[in-house]
Amino acid sequence: YAYMGMAWTGEIHGRVFCDVCTDGSLGPEDHFLEGAEVAVLCMTISGEVLNYQAFTNSKGIFTVAETMSESNRWDMCLARPISSIDQDCNIPGINNSATKFSYSLSS
């Protein structure tokens, strides 16, 4: 028989919001975005790079989950916004405390 080792399941959760006043933080005027696309890049402890794609739910939450061997689990992950279906808020912002988009002001 072959020994497969212990299984490990990792989950990444995040929220995407529209940063209306572009101050880099979540405030009362900001709102969470449904249907936003997020790219998640993870590196395993062996150095393998894994790419994932996720979309936010009605509360702006995205989730990526993966089951793998304990010996090759994720070491670190990075999430960044890719696109938003909100036409007024579709400029990817800088990832500070949360994944966000900046509000695009009409000119």
Phi and psi restraints in degrees (range 20) as a CNS / XPLOR table:
assign (resid 1 and name C) (resid 2 and name N)
       (resid 2 and name CA) (resid 2 and name C) 1.0 -108.3 20.0 2
assign (resid 2 and name N) (resid 2 and name CA)
       (resid 2 and name C) (resid 3 and name N) 1.0 135.0 20.0 2
assign (resid 2 and name C) (resid 3 and name N)
       (resid 3 and name CA) (resid 3 and name C) 1.0 -90.5 20.0 2
assign (resid 3 and name N) (resid 3 and name CA)
       (resid 3 and name C) (resid 4 and name N) 1.0 121.4 20.0 2
assign (resid 3 and name C) (resid 4 and name N)
       (resid 4 and name CA) (resid 4 and name C) 1.0 -93.8 20.0 2
assign (resid 4 and name N) (resid 4 and name CA)
       (resid 4 and name C) (resid 5 and name N) 1.0 -16.0 20.0 2
assign (resid 4 and name C) (resid 5 and name N)
       (resid 5 and name CA) (resid 5 and name C) 1.0 84.6 20.0 2
assign (resid 5 and name N) (resid 5 and name CA)
       (resid 5 and name C) (resid 6 and name N) 1.0 178.8 20.0 2
assign (resid 5 and name C) (resid 6 and name N)
       (resid 6 and name CA) (resid 6 and name C) 1.0 -76.8 20.0 2
assign (resid 6 and name N) (resid 6 and name CA)
       (resid 6 and name C) (resid 7 and name N) 1.0 140.7 20.0 2
assign (resid 6 and name C) (resid 7 and name N)
       (resid 7 and name CA) (resid 7 and name C) 1.0 -87.7 20.0 2
assign (resid 7 and name N) (resid 7 and name CA)
       (resid 7 and name C) (resid 8 and name N) 1.0 147.4 20.0 2
assign (resid 7 and name C) (resid 8 and name N)
       (resid 8 and name CA) (resid 8 and name C) 1.0 -132.1 20.0 2
assign (resid 8 and name N) (resid 8 and name CA)
       (resid 8 and name C) (resid 9 and name N) 1.0 133.8 20.0 2
assign (resid 8 and name C) (resid 9 and name N)
       (resid 9 and name CA) (resid 9 and name C) 1.0 -116.6 20.0 2
assign (resid 9 and name N) (resid 9 and name CA)
       (resid 9 and name C) (resid 10 and name N) 1.0 123.8 20.0 2
assign (resid 9 and name C) (resid 10 and name N)
       (resid 10 and name CA) (resid 10 and name C) 1.0 -109.1 20.0 2
assign (resid 10 and name N) (resid 10 and name CA)
       (resid 10 and name C) (resid 11 and name N) 1.0 147.3 20.0 2
assign (resid 10 and name C) (resid 11 and name N)
       (resid 11 and name CA) (resid 11 and name C) 1.0 -134.0 20.0 2
assign (resid 11 and name N) (resid 11 and name CA)
       (resid 11 and name C) (resid 12 and name N) 1.0 136.7 20.0 2
assign (resid 11 and name C) (resid 12 and name N)
       (resid 12 and name CA) (resid 12 and name C) 1.0 -115.6 20.0 2
assign (resid 12 and name N) (resid 12 and name CA)
       (resid 12 and name C) (resid 13 and name N) 1.0 126.6 20.0 2
assign (resid 12 and name C) (resid 13 and name N)
       (resid 13 and name CA) (resid 13 and name C) 1.0 -122.9 20.0 2
assign (resid 13 and name N) (resid 13 and name CA)
       (resid 13 and name C) (resid 14 and name N) 1.0 145.3 20.0 2
assign (resid 13 and name C) (resid 14 and name N)
       (resid 14 and name CA) (resid 14 and name C) 1.0 -157.3 20.0 2
assign (resid 14 and name N) (resid 14 and name CA)
       (resid 14 and name C) (resid 15 and name N) 1.0 169.4 20.0 2
assign (resid 14 and name C) (resid 15 and name N)
       (resid 15 and name CA) (resid 15 and name C) 1.0 -126.7 20.0 2
assign (resid 15 and name N) (resid 15 and name CA)
       (resid 15 and name C) (resid 16 and name N) 1.0 140.0 20.0 2
assign (resid 15 and name C) (resid 16 and name N)
       (resid 16 and name CA) (resid 16 and name C) 1.0 -110.5 20.0 2
assign (resid 16 and name N) (resid 16 and name CA)
       (resid 16 and name C) (resid 17 and name N) 1.0 129.8 20.0 2
assign (resid 16 and name C) (resid 17 and name N)
       (resid 17 and name CA) (resid 17 and name C) 1.0 -132.7 20.0 2
assign (resid 17 and name N) (resid 17 and name CA)
       (resid 17 and name C) (resid 18 and name N) 1.0 159.6 20.0 2
assign (resid 17 and name C) (resid 18 and name N)
       (resid 18 and name CA) (resid 18 and name C) 1.0 -90.6 20.0 2
assign (resid 18 and name N) (resid 18 and name CA)
       (resid 18 and name C) (resid 19 and name N) 1.0 117.4 20.0 2
assign (resid 18 and name C) (resid 19 and name N)
       (resid 19 and name CA) (resid 19 and name C) 1.0 -88.1 20.0 2
assign (resid 19 and name N) (resid 19 and name CA)
       (resid 19 and name C) (resid 20 and name N) 1.0 81.1 20.0 2
assign (resid 19 and name C) (resid 20 and name N)
       (resid 20 and name CA) (resid 20 and name C) 1.0 -56.2 20.0 2
assign (resid 20 and name N) (resid 20 and name CA)
       (resid 20 and name C) (resid 21 and name N) 1.0 -44.9 20.0 2
assign (resid 20 and name C) (resid 21 and name N)
       (resid 21 and name CA) (resid 21 and name C) 1.0 -95.6 20.0 2
assign (resid 21 and name N) (resid 21 and name CA)
       (resid 21 and name C) (resid 22 and name N) 1.0 10.3 20.0 2
assign (resid 21 and name C) (resid 22 and name N)
       (resid 22 and name CA) (resid 22 and name C) 1.0 48.6 20.0 2
assign (resid 22 and name N) (resid 22 and name CA)
       (resid 22 and name C) (resid 23 and name N) 1.0 42.2 20.0 2
assign (resid 22 and name C) (resid 23 and name N)
       (resid 23 and name CA) (resid 23 and name C) 1.0 -98.7 20.0 2
assign (resid 23 and name N) (resid 23 and name CA)
       (resid 23 and name C) (resid 24 and name N) 1.0 1.0 20.0 2
assign (resid 23 and name C) (resid 24 and name N)
       (resid 24 and name CA) (resid 24 and name C) 1.0 82.7 20.0 2
assign (resid 24 and name N) (resid 24 and name CA)
       (resid 24 and name C) (resid 25 and name N) 1.0 4.8 20.0 2
assign (resid 24 and name C) (resid 25 and name N)
       (resid 25 and name CA) (resid 25 and name C) 1.0 -137.5 20.0 2
assign (resid 25 and name N) (resid 25 and name CA)
       (resid 25 and name C) (resid 26 and name N) 1.0 159.4 20.0 2
assign (resid 25 and name C) (resid 26 and name N)
       (resid 26 and name CA) (resid 26 and name C) 1.0 -79.9 20.0 2
assign (resid 26 and name N) (resid 26 and name CA)
       (resid 26 and name C) (resid 27 and name N) 1.0 120.3 20.0 2
assign (resid 26 and name C) (resid 27 and name N)
       (resid 27 and name CA) (resid 27 and name C) 1.0 -126.8 20.0 2
assign (resid 27 and name N) (resid 27 and name CA)
       (resid 27 and name C) (resid 28 and name N) 1.0 178.8 20.0 2
assign (resid 27 and name C) (resid 28 and name N)
       (resid 28 and name CA) (resid 28 and name C) 1.0 -64.2 20.0 2
assign (resid 28 and name N) (resid 28 and name CA)
       (resid 28 and name C) (resid 29 and name N) 1.0 -24.1 20.0 2
assign (resid 28 and name C) (resid 29 and name N)
       (resid 29 and name CA) (resid 29 and name C) 1.0 -86.2 20.0 2
assign (resid 29 and name N) (resid 29 and name CA)
       (resid 29 and name C) (resid 30 and name N) 1.0 -11.7 20.0 2
assign (resid 29 and name C) (resid 30 and name N)
       (resid 30 and name CA) (resid 30 and name C) 1.0 -82.9 20.0 2
assign (resid 30 and name N) (resid 30 and name CA)
       (resid 30 and name C) (resid 31 and name N) 1.0 161.2 20.0 2
assign (resid 30 and name C) (resid 31 and name N)
       (resid 31 and name CA) (resid 31 and name C) 1.0 -143.2 20.0 2
assign (resid 31 and name N) (resid 31 and name CA)
       (resid 31 and name C) (resid 32 and name N) 1.0 153.3 20.0 2
assign (resid 31 and name C) (resid 32 and name N)
       (resid 32 and name CA) (resid 32 and name C) 1.0 -79.1 20.0 2
assign (resid 32 and name N) (resid 32 and name CA)
       (resid 32 and name C) (resid 33 and name N) 1.0 148.2 20.0 2
assign (resid 32 and name C) (resid 33 and name N)
       (resid 33 and name CA) (resid 33 and name C) 1.0 -107.1 20.0 2
assign (resid 33 and name N) (resid 33 and name CA)
       (resid 33 and name C) (resid 34 and name N) 1.0 127.3 20.0 2
assign (resid 33 and name C) (resid 34 and name N)
       (resid 34 and name CA) (resid 34 and name C) 1.0 -89.8 20.0 2
assign (resid 34 and name N) (resid 34 and name CA)
       (resid 34 and name C) (resid 35 and name N) 1.0 142.3 20.0 2
assign (resid 34 and name C) (resid 35 and name N)
       (resid 35 and name CA) (resid 35 and name C) 1.0 78.2 20.0 2
assign (resid 35 and name N) (resid 35 and name CA)
       (resid 35 and name C) (resid 36 and name N) 1.0 10.6 20.0 2
assign (resid 35 and name C) (resid 36 and name N)
       (resid 36 and name CA) (resid 36 and name C) 1.0 -75.0 20.0 2
assign (resid 36 and name N) (resid 36 and name CA)
       (resid 36 and name C) (resid 37 and name N) 1.0 140.9 20.0 2
assign (resid 36 and name C) (resid 37 and name N)
       (resid 37 and name CA) (resid 37 and name C) 1.0 -92.4 20.0 2
assign (resid 37 and name N) (resid 37 and name CA)
       (resid 37 and name C) (resid 38 and name N) 1.0 135.5 20.0 2
assign (resid 37 and name C) (resid 38 and name N)
       (resid 38 and name CA) (resid 38 and name C) 1.0 -127.9 20.0 2
assign (resid 38 and name N) (resid 38 and name CA)
       (resid 38 and name C) (resid 39 and name N) 1.0 134.4 20.0 2
assign (resid 38 and name C) (resid 39 and name N)
       (resid 39 and name CA) (resid 39 and name C) 1.0 -97.9 20.0 2
assign (resid 39 and name N) (resid 39 and name CA)
       (resid 39 and name C) (resid 40 and name N) 1.0 131.9 20.0 2
assign (resid 39 and name C) (resid 40 and name N)
       (resid 40 and name CA) (resid 40 and name C) 1.0 -121.4 20.0 2
assign (resid 40 and name N) (resid 40 and name CA)
       (resid 40 and name C) (resid 41 and name N) 1.0 124.1 20.0 2
assign (resid 40 and name C) (resid 41 and name N)
       (resid 41 and name CA) (resid 41 and name C) 1.0 -114.2 20.0 2
assign (resid 41 and name N) (resid 41 and name CA)
       (resid 41 and name C) (resid 42 and name N) 1.0 125.2 20.0 2
assign (resid 41 and name C) (resid 42 and name N)
       (resid 42 and name CA) (resid 42 and name C) 1.0 -123.0 20.0 2
assign (resid 42 and name N) (resid 42 and name CA)
       (resid 42 and name C) (resid 43 and name N) 1.0 146.5 20.0 2
assign (resid 42 and name C) (resid 43 and name N)
       (resid 43 and name CA) (resid 43 and name C) 1.0 -115.5 20.0 2
assign (resid 43 and name N) (resid 43 and name CA)
       (resid 43 and name C) (resid 44 and name N) 1.0 133.8 20.0 2
assign (resid 43 and name C) (resid 44 and name N)
       (resid 44 and name CA) (resid 44 and name C) 1.0 -85.4 20.0 2
assign (resid 44 and name N) (resid 44 and name CA)
       (resid 44 and name C) (resid 45 and name N) 1.0 168.7 20.0 2
assign (resid 44 and name C) (resid 45 and name N)
       (resid 45 and name CA) (resid 45 and name C) 1.0 -66.4 20.0 2
assign (resid 45 and name N) (resid 45 and name CA)
       (resid 45 and name C) (resid 46 and name N) 1.0 -17.2 20.0 2
assign (resid 45 and name C) (resid 46 and name N)
       (resid 46 and name CA) (resid 46 and name C) 1.0 -90.6 20.0 2
assign (resid 46 and name N) (resid 46 and name CA)
       (resid 46 and name C) (resid 47 and name N) 1.0 -2.1 20.0 2
assign (resid 46 and name C) (resid 47 and name N)
       (resid 47 and name CA) (resid 47 and name C) 1.0 97.1 20.0 2
assign (resid 47 and name N) (resid 47 and name CA)
       (resid 47 and name C) (resid 48 and name N) 1.0 0.6 20.0 2
assign (resid 47 and name C) (resid 48 and name N)
       (resid 48 and name CA) (resid 48 and name C) 1.0 -72.2 20.0 2
assign (resid 48 and name N) (resid 48 and name CA)
       (resid 48 and name C) (resid 49 and name N) 1.0 137.1 20.0 2
assign (resid 48 and name C) (resid 49 and name N)
       (resid 49 and name CA) (resid 49 and name C) 1.0 -101.8 20.0 2
assign (resid 49 and name N) (resid 49 and name CA)
       (resid 49 and name C) (resid 50 and name N) 1.0 127.7 20.0 2
assign (resid 49 and name C) (resid 50 and name N)
       (resid 50 and name CA) (resid 50 and name C) 1.0 -119.9 20.0 2
assign (resid 50 and name N) (resid 50 and name CA)
       (resid 50 and name C) (resid 51 and name N) 1.0 134.9 20.0 2
assign (resid 50 and name C) (resid 51 and name N)
       (resid 51 and name CA) (resid 51 and name C) 1.0 -111.1 20.0 2
assign (resid 51 and name N) (resid 51 and name CA)
       (resid 51 and name C) (resid 52 and name N) 1.0 137.5 20.0 2
assign (resid 51 and name C) (resid 52 and name N)
       (resid 52 and name CA) (resid 52 and name C) 1.0 -131.7 20.0 2
assign (resid 52 and name N) (resid 52 and name CA)
       (resid 52 and name C) (resid 53 and name N) 1.0 158.0 20.0 2
assign (resid 52 and name C) (resid 53 and name N)
       (resid 53 and name CA) (resid 53 and name C) 1.0 -126.3 20.0 2
assign (resid 53 and name N) (resid 53 and name CA)
       (resid 53 and name C) (resid 54 and name N) 1.0 137.7 20.0 2
assign (resid 53 and name C) (resid 54 and name N)
       (resid 54 and name CA) (resid 54 and name C) 1.0 -141.2 20.0 2
assign (resid 54 and name N) (resid 54 and name CA)
       (resid 54 and name C) (resid 55 and name N) 1.0 159.1 20.0 2
assign (resid 54 and name C) (resid 55 and name N)
       (resid 55 and name CA) (resid 55 and name C) 1.0 -126.9 20.0 2
assign (resid 55 and name N) (resid 55 and name CA)
       (resid 55 and name C) (resid 56 and name N) 1.0 146.9 20.0 2
assign (resid 55 and name C) (resid 56 and name N)
       (resid 56 and name CA) (resid 56 and name C) 1.0 -81.2 20.0 2
assign (resid 56 and name N) (resid 56 and name CA)
       (resid 56 and name C) (resid 57 and name N) 1.0 150.9 20.0 2
assign (resid 56 and name C) (resid 57 and name N)
       (resid 57 and name CA) (resid 57 and name C) 1.0 -88.5 20.0 2
assign (resid 57 and name N) (resid 57 and name CA)
       (resid 57 and name C) (resid 58 and name N) 1.0 -168.8 20.0 2
assign (resid 57 and name C) (resid 58 and name N)
       (resid 58 and name CA) (resid 58 and name C) 1.0 -64.4 20.0 2
assign (resid 58 and name N) (resid 58 and name CA)
       (resid 58 and name C) (resid 59 and name N) 1.0 -16.7 20.0 2
assign (resid 58 and name C) (resid 59 and name N)
       (resid 59 and name CA) (resid 59 and name C) 1.0 -101.6 20.0 2
assign (resid 59 and name N) (resid 59 and name CA)
       (resid 59 and name C) (resid 60 and name N) 1.0 9.0 20.0 2
assign (resid 59 and name C) (resid 60 and name N)
       (resid 60 and name CA) (resid 60 and name C) 1.0 79.1 20.0 2
assign (resid 60 and name N) (resid 60 and name CA)
       (resid 60 and name C) (resid 61 and name N) 1.0 12.3 20.0 2
assign (resid 60 and name C) (resid 61 and name N)
       (resid 61 and name CA) (resid 61 and name C) 1.0 -96.5 20.0 2
assign (resid 61 and name N) (resid 61 and name CA)
       (resid 61 and name C) (resid 62 and name N) 1.0 134.7 20.0 2
assign (resid 61 and name C) (resid 62 and name N)
       (resid 62 and name CA) (resid 62 and name C) 1.0 -117.8 20.0 2
assign (resid 62 and name N) (resid 62 and name CA)
       (resid 62 and name C) (resid 63 and name N) 1.0 154.5 20.0 2
assign (resid 62 and name C) (resid 63 and name N)
       (resid 63 and name CA) (resid 63 and name C) 1.0 -140.1 20.0 2
assign (resid 63 and name N) (resid 63 and name CA)
       (resid 63 and name C) (resid 64 and name N) 1.0 137.2 20.0 2
assign (resid 63 and name C) (resid 64 and name N)
       (resid 64 and name CA) (resid 64 and name C) 1.0 -125.9 20.0 2
assign (resid 64 and name N) (resid 64 and name CA)
       (resid 64 and name C) (resid 65 and name N) 1.0 129.4 20.0 2
assign (resid 64 and name C) (resid 65 and name N)
       (resid 65 and name CA) (resid 65 and name C) 1.0 -132.2 20.0 2
assign (resid 65 and name N) (resid 65 and name CA)
       (resid 65 and name C) (resid 66 and name N) 1.0 143.8 20.0 2
assign (resid 65 and name C) (resid 66 and name N)
       (resid 66 and name CA) (resid 66 and name C) 1.0 -149.7 20.0 2
assign (resid 66 and name N) (resid 66 and name CA)
       (resid 66 and name C) (resid 67 and name N) 1.0 136.0 20.0 2
assign (resid 66 and name C) (resid 67 and name N)
       (resid 67 and name CA) (resid 67 and name C) 1.0 -105.3 20.0 2
assign (resid 67 and name N) (resid 67 and name CA)
       (resid 67 and name C) (resid 68 and name N) 1.0 131.1 20.0 2
assign (resid 67 and name C) (resid 68 and name N)
       (resid 68 and name CA) (resid 68 and name C) 1.0 -150.1 20.0 2
assign (resid 68 and name N) (resid 68 and name CA)
       (resid 68 and name C) (resid 69 and name N) 1.0 178.1 20.0 2
assign (resid 68 and name C) (resid 69 and name N)
       (resid 69 and name CA) (resid 69 and name C) 1.0 -71.7 20.0 2
assign (resid 69 and name N) (resid 69 and name CA)
       (resid 69 and name C) (resid 70 and name N) 1.0 145.9 20.0 2
assign (resid 69 and name C) (resid 70 and name N)
       (resid 70 and name CA) (resid 70 and name C) 1.0 -57.1 20.0 2
assign (resid 70 and name N) (resid 70 and name CA)
       (resid 70 and name C) (resid 71 and name N) 1.0 -33.8 20.0 2
assign (resid 70 and name C) (resid 71 and name N)
       (resid 71 and name CA) (resid 71 and name C) 1.0 -75.5 20.0 2
assign (resid 71 and name N) (resid 71 and name CA)
       (resid 71 and name C) (resid 72 and name N) 1.0 -10.6 20.0 2
assign (resid 71 and name C) (resid 72 and name N)
       (resid 72 and name CA) (resid 72 and name C) 1.0 -132.9 20.0 2
assign (resid 72 and name N) (resid 72 and name CA)
       (resid 72 and name C) (resid 73 and name N) 1.0 36.6 20.0 2
assign (resid 72 and name C) (resid 73 and name N)
       (resid 73 and name CA) (resid 73 and name C) 1.0 -74.1 20.0 2
assign (resid 73 and name N) (resid 73 and name CA)
       (resid 73 and name C) (resid 74 and name N) 1.0 168.6 20.0 2
assign (resid 73 and name C) (resid 74 and name N)
       (resid 74 and name CA) (resid 74 and name C) 1.0 -60.9 20.0 2
assign (resid 74 and name N) (resid 74 and name CA)
       (resid 74 and name C) (resid 75 and name N) 1.0 139.3 20.0 2
assign (resid 74 and name C) (resid 75 and name N)
       (resid 75 and name CA) (resid 75 and name C) 1.0 -101.1 20.0 2
assign (resid 75 and name N) (resid 75 and name CA)
       (resid 75 and name C) (resid 76 and name N) 1.0 -37.6 20.0 2
assign (resid 75 and name C) (resid 76 and name N)
       (resid 76 and name CA) (resid 76 and name C) 1.0 -157.2 20.0 2
assign (resid 76 and name N) (resid 76 and name CA)
       (resid 76 and name C) (resid 77 and name N) 1.0 154.1 20.0 2
assign (resid 76 and name C) (resid 77 and name N)
       (resid 77 and name CA) (resid 77 and name C) 1.0 -139.5 20.0 2
assign (resid 77 and name N) (resid 77 and name CA)
       (resid 77 and name C) (resid 78 and name N) 1.0 152.8 20.0 2
assign (resid 77 and name C) (resid 78 and name N)
       (resid 78 and name CA) (resid 78 and name C) 1.0 -134.9 20.0 2
assign (resid 78 and name N) (resid 78 and name CA)
       (resid 78 and name C) (resid 79 and name N) 1.0 131.8 20.0 2
assign (resid 78 and name C) (resid 79 and name N)
       (resid 79 and name CA) (resid 79 and name C) 1.0 -115.3 20.0 2
assign (resid 79 and name N) (resid 79 and name CA)
       (resid 79 and name C) (resid 80 and name N) 1.0 143.2 20.0 2
assign (resid 79 and name C) (resid 80 and name N)
       (resid 80 and name CA) (resid 80 and name C) 1.0 -146.0 20.0 2
assign (resid 80 and name N) (resid 80 and name CA)
       (resid 80 and name C) (resid 81 and name N) 1.0 145.5 20.0 2
assign (resid 80 and name C) (resid 81 and name N)
       (resid 81 and name CA) (resid 81 and name C) 1.0 -71.1 20.0 2
assign (resid 81 and name N) (resid 81 and name CA)
       (resid 81 and name C) (resid 82 and name N) 1.0 144.2 20.0 2
assign (resid 81 and name C) (resid 82 and name N)
       (resid 82 and name CA) (resid 82 and name C) 1.0 -112.2 20.0 2
assign (resid 82 and name N) (resid 82 and name CA)
       (resid 82 and name C) (resid 83 and name N) 1.0 -51.2 20.0 2
assign (resid 82 and name C) (resid 83 and name N)
       (resid 83 and name CA) (resid 83 and name C) 1.0 -151.9 20.0 2
assign (resid 83 and name N) (resid 83 and name CA)
       (resid 83 and name C) (resid 84 and name N) 1.0 159.2 20.0 2
assign (resid 83 and name C) (resid 84 and name N)
       (resid 84 and name CA) (resid 84 and name C) 1.0 -134.0 20.0 2
assign (resid 84 and name N) (resid 84 and name CA)
       (resid 84 and name C) (resid 85 and name N) 1.0 142.7 20.0 2
assign (resid 84 and name C) (resid 85 and name N)
       (resid 85 and name CA) (resid 85 and name C) 1.0 -85.8 20.0 2
assign (resid 85 and name N) (resid 85 and name CA)
       (resid 85 and name C) (resid 86 and name N) 1.0 -6.5 20.0 2
assign (resid 85 and name C) (resid 86 and name N)
       (resid 86 and name CA) (resid 86 and name C) 1.0 -80.3 20.0 2
assign (resid 86 and name N) (resid 86 and name CA)
       (resid 86 and name C) (resid 87 and name N) 1.0 108.9 20.0 2
assign (resid 86 and name C) (resid 87 and name N)
       (resid 87 and name CA) (resid 87 and name C) 1.0 -62.8 20.0 2
assign (resid 87 and name N) (resid 87 and name CA)
       (resid 87 and name C) (resid 88 and name N) 1.0 -24.9 20.0 2
assign (resid 87 and name C) (resid 88 and name N)
       (resid 88 and name CA) (resid 88 and name C) 1.0 -88.5 20.0 2
assign (resid 88 and name N) (resid 88 and name CA)
       (resid 88 and name C) (resid 89 and name N) 1.0 -4.4 20.0 2
assign (resid 88 and name C) (resid 89 and name N)
       (resid 89 and name CA) (resid 89 and name C) 1.0 -146.5 20.0 2
assign (resid 89 and name N) (resid 89 and name CA)
       (resid 89 and name C) (resid 90 and name N) 1.0 78.1 20.0 2
assign (resid 89 and name C) (resid 90 and name N)
       (resid 90 and name CA) (resid 90 and name C) 1.0 -136.6 20.0 2
assign (resid 90 and name N) (resid 90 and name CA)
       (resid 90 and name C) (resid 91 and name N) 1.0 23.1 20.0 2
assign (resid 90 and name C) (resid 91 and name N)
       (resid 91 and name CA) (resid 91 and name C) 1.0 -103.7 20.0 2
assign (resid 91 and name N) (resid 91 and name CA)
       (resid 91 and name C) (resid 92 and name N) 1.0 111.9 20.0 2
assign (resid 91 and name C) (resid 92 and name N)
       (resid 92 and name CA) (resid 92 and name C) 1.0 -57.5 20.0 2
assign (resid 92 and name N) (resid 92 and name CA)
       (resid 92 and name C) (resid 93 and name N) 1.0 132.4 20.0 2
assign (resid 92 and name C) (resid 93 and name N)
       (resid 93 and name CA) (resid 93 and name C) 1.0 -97.9 20.0 2
assign (resid 93 and name N) (resid 93 and name CA)
       (resid 93 and name C) (resid 94 and name N) 1.0 -178.7 20.0 2
assign (resid 93 and name C) (resid 94 and name N)
       (resid 94 and name CA) (resid 94 and name C) 1.0 -79.6 20.0 2
assign (resid 94 and name N) (resid 94 and name CA)
       (resid 94 and name C) (resid 95 and name N) 1.0 135.5 20.0 2
assign (resid 94 and name C) (resid 95 and name N)
       (resid 95 and name CA) (resid 95 and name C) 1.0 -78.7 20.0 2
assign (resid 95 and name N) (resid 95 and name CA)
       (resid 95 and name C) (resid 96 and name N) 1.0 102.9 20.0 2
assign (resid 95 and name C) (resid 96 and name N)
       (resid 96 and name CA) (resid 96 and name C) 1.0 -100.4 20.0 2
assign (resid 96 and name N) (resid 96 and name CA)
       (resid 96 and name C) (resid 97 and name N) 1.0 -104.6 20.0 2
assign (resid 96 and name C) (resid 97 and name N)
       (resid 97 and name CA) (resid 97 and name C) 1.0 -86.6 20.0 2
assign (resid 97 and name N) (resid 97 and name CA)
       (resid 97 and name C) (resid 98 and name N) 1.0 -15.0 20.0 2
assign (resid 97 and name C) (resid 98 and name N)
       (resid 98 and name CA) (resid 98 and name C) 1.0 -150.9 20.0 2
assign (resid 98 and name N) (resid 98 and name CA)
       (resid 98 and name C) (resid 99 and name N) 1.0 162.9 20.0 2
assign (resid 98 and name C) (resid 99 and name N)
       (resid 99 and name CA) (resid 99 and name C) 1.0 -79.9 20.0 2
assign (resid 99 and name N) (resid 99 and name CA)
       (resid 99 and name C) (resid 100 and name N) 1.0 131.2 20.0 2
assign (resid 99 and name C) (resid 100 and name N)
       (resid 100 and name CA) (resid 100 and name C) 1.0 -146.7 20.0 2
assign (resid 100 and name N) (resid 100 and name CA)
       (resid 100 and name C) (resid 101 and name N) 1.0 164.0 20.0 2
assign (resid 100 and name C) (resid 101 and name N)
       (resid 101 and name CA) (resid 101 and name C) 1.0 -118.1 20.0 2
assign (resid 101 and name N) (resid 101 and name CA)
       (resid 101 and name C) (resid 102 and name N) 1.0 152.0 20.0 2
assign (resid 101 and name C) (resid 102 and name N)
       (resid 102 and name CA) (resid 102 and name C) 1.0 -95.4 20.0 2
assign (resid 102 and name N) (resid 102 and name CA)
       (resid 102 and name C) (resid 103 and name N) 1.0 146.7 20.0 2
assign (resid 102 and name C) (resid 103 and name N)
       (resid 103 and name CA) (resid 103 and name C) 1.0 -74.3 20.0 2
assign (resid 103 and name N) (resid 103 and name CA)
       (resid 103 and name C) (resid 104 and name N) 1.0 131.2 20.0 2
assign (resid 103 and name C) (resid 104 and name N)
       (resid 104 and name CA) (resid 104 and name C) 1.0 -95.1 20.0 2
assign (resid 104 and name N) (resid 104 and name CA)
       (resid 104 and name C) (resid 105 and name N) 1.0 117.0 20.0 2
assign (resid 104 and name C) (resid 105 and name N)
       (resid 105 and name CA) (resid 105 and name C) 1.0 -79.8 20.0 2
assign (resid 105 and name N) (resid 105 and name CA)
       (resid 105 and name C) (resid 106 and name N) 1.0 137.2 20.0 2
assign (resid 105 and name C) (resid 106 and name N)
       (resid 106 and name CA) (resid 106 and name C) 1.0 -70.6 20.0 2
assign (resid 106 and name N) (resid 106 and name CA)
       (resid 106 and name C) (resid 107 and name N) 1.0 140.5 20.0 2
